[in-house]
Amino acid sequence: MHLINVTIEHNVHIISLNNGKVNAISPEVIAQINSALDDAEQQGAVVMLTGQAGIFSGGYDLKTMKQSSEAAIALVTAGSTLARRMLAFPTPIIGVCTGHAIAKGAFLLLSCDYRIGCAGEFKIGLNEVAIGMTMHQAGIEIARNRIPRNYLSRAVINAELFAPESAVLAGLLDQVVPSEQLMSTAHNIAKQMQTLNMKAHHGTKLKERHEILASLDAAITLDKKITLNL
């Protein structure tokens, strides 16, 4: 079953989440994203990660999270490992936020190199604390990497959700455009990204993100040993 759709336009690989009403992030979705990233990496392609109209992703698949502690830990580990891969990916990844982006949906945005959102009555943020889940250490590290200090507690500890325009200030998005301009703007950014020297881009990315990648490796290992508070 295809839980993502992949289209290729001018060597830009567009990965569209397509898993139900909220684009839940399940083990199968993560596996399919990784497969799509494998193909993009082989082609040296710029990547777009997007969702459906009105929803980027509502976060982890709750059925898996409630199945057992082991299943939940395995899913979170796979999700954190995907985020780590995205942060170190050899070519640029553009997050194209089509609507709501909650929990793991927001973490996926935080793992992209550039994030474009569409204007509208949408919420973007990390709601783990609000739903009774203690934030995993990898999530905290990812948030620290992109969210400004004056918004970090609001986003992580207080589970504040932001409108798209406020999400720019909170470090969850880089730009907000009208919905009808979302994909054309993303394609323009991708075209600009394609002018980069990819070897230099990747080398600089790894240098700039050396600390977060090391912290994330340690956090992923730590999270495997802790029973999640579900």
Steps between C-alpha positions, in 0.01 A plus 500: 500500500637838401491730804703764319496620141822589319517716190815617326514833322828635359697278743301626798355205692165595656403268786133547591363342817178314426395306808141576589341818629795605718792348310596294804866407523509121533791256467391434141494873418851542639622202297348643183649846564840341550463311173410823320799672658721214381390570143549877538845450648603275211384764251652795691155657499352781702210367711163647589302348787135596499151385600140534388287814483438615856729249671874442494496240780328455833790300641569140590245228435311470828406135441868409498577727795229331709576148386776444754794680658735306273308600187491863608873510574577333166289756312653798681849360439427459130356852485799652679737310272313637197532853638871444551533381140314804371720739697810344342357433154743563211258726308254767618163393639217751473204461733177607329244533778151470354309559825511366855833357617480353849748300710706281263362706213666806650819301571518411131488872419774563755713245315470668159749753367234751394133508598214670312151513649167614363290766664177389663335389821766238569691396810866402507683376807595236752198391705655203684468652849138597433406138423684354800823394334837595645717630215764251386860619522556488124200727453641751746833500317334553161294786645807662656669497160238712322272672752625834642565501875217745572253257336651170615315467831177617342528238227645203689397536865172689455392323178398828338369468146570779255320648201714490184616861532595450866668172410756700302598690816505172694744341255257241363468664159717731292233651278121518469318556170137482382392141439471552125867606489635220719625254238623764256700659781638159598606434141673837482691421820590156363630657181715734706625207711601315184756772427696399811813289481360191673836379628560837664139510625532160665843566649390832644176349632692231688735759650222739601290218648783303659380572855132426440580178315724381785237599758231326298700178477537498879133586550378221273705251700366641826138493385524129422565433869213705638139389519285770338233662712195430288 
